[in-house]
Structures are given as C-alpha cells and as structure tokens.
Amino acid sequence: KCDMNMTPLPPVVCTHERSTRYHWPNRRSMTIPSRSFIKIGLAVTVAYNFAWIYRQHAKLLADPGISNVDHLMISPDQFDTTLYNSTSISSSSSSSRVKSTTTSSSSDYSHPNDPRGKSLPLHPTPNYELQHLVSSHTPQYTCSNGLIYIQDHILPDNITHYDISNNTEQLIPRKIPRLLHFTSKSRCMTQSFANNLQLWKDALGSKYSIYIHDDAAIDKFIYHRQWAEFPELQEVMSCITAGAAKADVWRYLMIWEYGGIYSDMDSAPNKFDVDSIRTEDDAWFPLEMLGIPAQYWFAASPRHPIMYFSAKSAL
C-alpha cells in the first residue's frame, strides 16, 4: 500500500501508468518502463533471425553437395508420388537446355508437371519474335513534354544465343541467352532514364539485344498466347489493375519463355559486362542483404524452375 504521496509502505509494489515501481525500505525506487521490455524482445528476435539466416547461408556455402538442387524441384501443389520415381532423378544435361533436335529422355523428369520435363518452347528466331512482340519494327511515335523516344537494340540470334569455341571455332549454345528486358509504360522516357539505358547499351551492346516492353507489349505477350503451365494466368490478370503488379508477373513469364536478363529501369550495369554470365550458367541472381535472390535484376535460362515457381507464387 502507498500513502497519499505515492510513498510505499514496504514491502509493496505501486503500479501507475506505463510503469511498474518496485520499492524496498530505505532504498531508492527503480522504474522499468514497459517499452523497454518490448524493445529488448524485438532486439533479441531480430538478432536470432539474422543468426539463423547466417547459419543457413554458411551451410550452403560449405557443402558443395547441396549447391545445385534445382533439378530436384517440382511443383508442390501438383506432386504425385505414383508418377514420380525418385531414383530416376538426374541433373539436366546441356543438350536438353538448347534449341536442338534432342530432348530429355523419358527416364529424366518423368513427372508431367515438372517444368524441366517439358521441351523448350519453339522459338526458331527469338530476336525476330521479340522484335514483333515489342513492335520495335513499327514507325516511331512522337513523345511530348520533352520526353525521349527509346529504341530497341537488336542483334542476330547467332550472337545472342551462341558463343564461339576457342578451339574449334564452332557455335556453342548458351543456356542464358544474351537478351536484356526492360519494361516501361511507354517508350517515351525522361532524360535520366534515357541516359541509364545508354549505359546498358554501351556496356552490353556488342553482344546483347536490348528490348523495351511497354504496356501494349506486355498485354500482347500475356493475352495473345496459351499458357499451359499457368492456366490461371488470364483470370488472375483480369483482377489486376495496377501496372506495377502486372509487371511483377510479366517479368517471370518473360524470362520463363525466352530467357535472358530482366532489369528494373533504374538499375545500372556498374561492373557487369558481356562476359559476366558464362556459357554454362543456368541462372544468375544478385543477393540482397538477407541472403535472398533479388527480383529487381535477375537472369535465367528458358523454362528454369525458379521462374516457374516465382510466377506461380506471384499469381
């Protein structure tokens, strides 16, 4: 109990707003605010989570046996153990990842819903298709308010999709084609965006095709074709009104279908050059601070499982 001046009559606990005062005879009172407990709890939780992420990352870097498990991935919502034999799992061969007459054998990726069990899409002339998709062959339209019209930078397929062997001088198919994809509401851009795109053309223009996908190109790509792997796509897209949300889904579908690099418009090449992605690389992601792959810039081969799961998750 306390007297009228809130002086404790020991041993007691006097409680008043937002704090608990512990009192002992002949001792100075000690105040511990409730906020302090909350702050301490949050700090401990954050520290624990960062430590857990660090440990998991250290395990991946230390164990080469689990550094390449993407060939084991399969759609979890469609998995059927009666159709899939775990003993038949084998890594994807390069012959199944390039445009040729050979495809995966029936013993590899036998599950019908595994993205890598399907043959690559038939794009005999991908740069020609992309050129018509983004309508870069049509006449340039006029930009207003001092905006600048941005044109695509298009190279032939034998440059963007192949490397030349140093020994035999033969063409070697690349897993990740040299295609760089940007999206914007239109091709009319501010001077700062135009300058940034010029940095990309200067850094990669000798070997990369660079495409600008405006809103019309995105709609054409999404709605003017059948998506067997994503039957829910058009129904979901009809519910999306924000252009940014549509672009989030589009980026995964574009790399899933054609492969190459997706980049946000405000990303710059920095140290990235034409040789940063090697012939045999199958996917390429910058890591964010939490150790997760970034979505503002990434690269992958056509039909890569990561793009499949990313699109499914986004939808």
Secondary structure, 3 states (H helix, E strand, C coil): CECCCCCECCCCEEEECCEEEECCCCCCCEEEEHHHHHHHHHHHHHHHHHHHHHHHHHHHHHCHHHCCCHHHCCCHHHCCCCCCCHHHCCCCCHHHCCCCCCCCCCCCCCCCCCHHHCCCCCCCCHHHHHHHHCCCCCCCCCCCCCCEECCCECCCHHHHCEEECCCCCCEEECCCCCEEEEECCCCEECHHHHHHHHHHHHHHCCCCEEEEECHHHHHHHHHCCCCCCCCCHHHHHCCCCCHHHHHHHHHHHHHHHHCEEEECCCCCCCCCCCCCCCCCCCEECCECCCCCECCCEEEECCCCHHHHHHHHHHC
